[in-house]
Amino acid sequence: MIFPLSGMVFGAVLGALRAKSKGGRRKDMLQWGAVFAIIFGLIGLFVLIFLQRSL
């Protein structure tokens, strides 16, 4: 269960930094962080499923 959670945290930080680098305000950073957290969380979930099924 560590892959989806770590993916969400990494995605939120990455999205917020990306929005800040583009000159975004607080709400922009929150939105980008949420979107990236969802994307990276789903990627982590698929990695977890793949690892569980292969073992």
Helices and strands as residue ranges (DSSP letters): H 2-21, H 26-54
